Each structure stands twice: as C-alpha cells, then as structure tokens.
C-alpha cells in the first residue's frame, strides 16, 4: 500500500524527507510525496531541492490564502502531515495559545482533513501545547481532530530517547480514520537505549568534509570569544565564572541557553530557529557558534541535504524542522500498524480519543489500559 502524503506548513523537509525514507519489512508499504505548502520562499526551495524534486507540487503561499482546489488538482492524498506553527504554544515567549496570531492556524489542517479525508495524519507541535490556555487549547485541537472523523493518539516524544543527538521534546498527534481497522501504538524507546547519541558523536563522526554545504562559520567578536573562553562545556553566560567585564546584565536568566556551550558527552540542548546574540548554540571546545551544517547534524539531516537561502534563513529552517530520524521512527510505526507487523511499543501517556469503531479493537489489544472515555465526553488534556 502506497500512501500519498500531503503536507501543510511543510518546512524545509524534516517530515517530508523522513516519510520518503521510512522503510519497514514489507516493502509494499511506503509513503510518497503528493503535495506540500509553506509560506517562506527559501523553505519551499529547500523542500523542492531535497524532497519533492519538482516545483509544481509545492505551493509557496500563506495558508490563509490557499485555494484547496489547487491541491486537489495536483493529487488526492491518503495521508496528511502538518506541523502547525508553534509560536503561540512555545514556553519561550508569551504563550498566547489560541489567543495568538499563530495558534488558530491548526484549523487549516482540520479543514484539509474534512476535504480530503486521508486514511491517517500526523500533526506536530511543541511540548508547550499541553499547557497553552491552561490546557484548553490542547483539548480543543484534539476534539476538533476527533470531530473530523479520526481516532487521535497524542504523545510527548522526547527525541533524545530515540537516538536523536538533541534534547527535543514535541507533541505529535497521530490520527487514524474511523473506518480503518488500525490501532496506533507509540514506538518504544527501548531499542534505542544503547544507541543514545551525544552531540560530539553527531558532529564529529564522521568529520564534516571540507567545503561542505551550509557550513560557513559565524564571525565572533573579540568580546564573545573572550566570554566563551570562560564558559565550560554545559555552562551558560550566567552559570559560568566570568569576569565582570564580560558578564551580561540580564535579570532572571540563570537557566537560559544564552551563550550556552554544548556538553560533548550529552545530547545537545534544543536547537532553535531564531534569537539574537548568544542563542546560536556554542561549540564545547572551540569559542564559536555552531555552523548550520553542525546544527543540521543535530537535527539528523544527512550532509547531502542542501538548504537554500542566506545563513540566517538556513538557521531558521533548521531550527524549525522536525528531526529526521525521530519523524522516521514514527512513520515506520504507522506503516507497521497498517501492514499488521508487530513492533515494540510503550504505554500511552495521554489517553487516546477513540472513535466508536476503534474501541473494541483497542480494548482487545490493550487489556491493561482499557478505554474508559464516553463518546460524548470532552477530552481533557491536563
């Protein structure tokens, strides 16, 4: 079974590249690109170069102005992925949730579910989604997905537990259409316990070749270099013992990532896509910010994945992406579920929200976590 994947808010291709490279034992089950949408010109160019390989299937346009008939003319879809903007759900910022500019944009994904009725979907956002608007935003989103005709399986994925060399935590919601006789299980972290990767391993093994793409160094001022020389691996500008001359006069930032150097023996801290001085992620040994290629490695993009745009544009694309290796594991879980192939799984940390058609099947497969919600109950996330 071949699933044609449509993507909204596709980004540079972390999800798209992961989907097309996902493989299971039954090679008849796979995912192919159908169409994608994003608003940023460089991001779309990167996606075209590495994922779609053709311009006509990628519509570069603000989703609020997107004509869904254009998507219909390109292709019907069997699956949908949408990493709706996280700006208003992130714990870094005001966390306006549904009251922000970006919070309501998830609804465009719901609209596509209703129009195209794909067999399954993947939706992605930051871990802060759980708490936005006192947890109400999460509940509203899940209930809207359920009302579109899907059983929904939310989970907080800690990607470092899946062998990604970065502590990146994301809420990912898998939806299965109610007429599909499928139960989705959370891929287990156990097979990856011995495969935990440090940031040193990711960046140095193998070494990045000379003249690699997107590997330009950032020019550091003398003061930044001097400050970094006082900061040990794992420390930041506020926890290190720094002379007064190089200290930052910012209140309440003791646990921040400002001028934080990586600990080479641990996964990296979360790579971000924006921010001013001191937020670029700093090498554990050399007094400098990481290059974009080094950041891309921490996001598990292969070295032949070429990002298009200025250095700052590429930094943003990398920081906003989903780690390729983490997304691939989830896609392979979906493919295995449809193919009827057993795989190791973990317990649900959030109760799924199940359609009536899936409750008996779920209870058969989960006697230790039987389904207790009534159809009419509103899902409460917190």
Secondary structure by P-SEA (a helix, b strand, c coil): cccbbbbccccccaaaaaaaacccccccccccccccccccaaaaaaaaaccccccccccccccccccaaaaaaaccccbbbbbccccccccccccccccccccccaaaaaaaaaacccccbbbbbcccccccccaaaaaaaaaaaaaaccbbbbbbccccccccccbbbbbbbbbbcccccbbbbcccccccccccccaaaaaccccccccccccccccccaaaaaaaaacccccccccccccccccccccccccccccbbbcccccccccccccccccccccccccccccaaaaaaaacccccccccccaaaaaaaaaacccaaaaaaaaaaaaaaaacbbbbbbccccccccccccaaaaaaaccccccccccccccccc
